[in-house]
Amino acid sequence: MAMTGHQPKLLPDNAILLPLDNTIQEDLINDNKPALLSMLHKELRNYAIEIHTEIIKNQRSRKAYLPKDKLQKLMEKNPDIRRLQKEMGLDLLY
């Protein structure tokens, strides 16, 4: 399971905050926390490091999969795409 949705944050007092998407990721981190902390303590030569987790409510929008949805997202980001589509008479092929 990839946990790449959020960047870890460095907190005061040698603490690392890991924002997570759900409790499954939190369970995985907690199951592997002793080994992870051991590696960090040893490699960084800092035995005061702590790891904290926080579940972030899903703030991301749905991923566009269909060509129509992808075009709509592009048009939201750049309204000129809609203008070009109309000027050139372009339509999606299915």
ChimeraX attribute file (.defattr): number of C-alpha atoms within 10 A of each C-alpha:
attribute: neighborCount
match mode: 1-to-1
recipient: residues
	/A:1	6
	/A:2	5
	/A:3	11
	/A:4	10
	/A:5	10
	/A:6	11
	/A:7	11
	/A:8	15
	/A:9	12
	/A:10	12
	/A:11	12
	/A:12	7
	/A:13	9
	/A:14	12
	/A:15	14
	/A:16	16
	/A:17	15
	/A:18	20
	/A:19	21
	/A:20	22
	/A:21	18
	/A:22	13
	/A:23	12
	/A:24	11
	/A:25	17
	/A:26	18
	/A:27	12
	/A:28	11
	/A:29	18
	/A:30	15
	/A:31	11
	/A:32	11
	/A:33	15
	/A:34	12
	/A:35	12
	/A:36	14
	/A:37	17
	/A:38	12
	/A:39	12
	/A:40	16
	/A:41	15
	/A:42	11
	/A:43	10
	/A:44	9
	/A:45	10
	/A:46	12
	/A:47	13
	/A:48	11
	/A:49	15
	/A:50	16
	/A:51	18
	/A:52	16
	/A:53	17
	/A:54	13
	/A:55	13
	/A:56	12
	/A:57	10
	/A:58	10
	/A:59	7
	/A:60	7
	/A:61	6
	/A:62	8
	/A:63	9
	/A:64	12
	/A:65	8
	/A:66	10
	/A:67	12
	/A:68	14
	/A:69	13
	/A:70	13
	/A:71	15
	/A:72	16
	/A:73	14
	/A:74	14
	/A:75	15
	/A:76	12
	/A:77	10
	/A:78	11
	/A:79	12
	/A:80	12
	/A:81	15
	/A:82	15
	/A:83	12
	/A:84	11
	/A:85	13
	/A:86	11
	/A:87	9
	/A:88	8
	/A:89	8
	/A:90	10
	/A:91	9
	/A:92	8
	/A:93	6
	/A:94	6
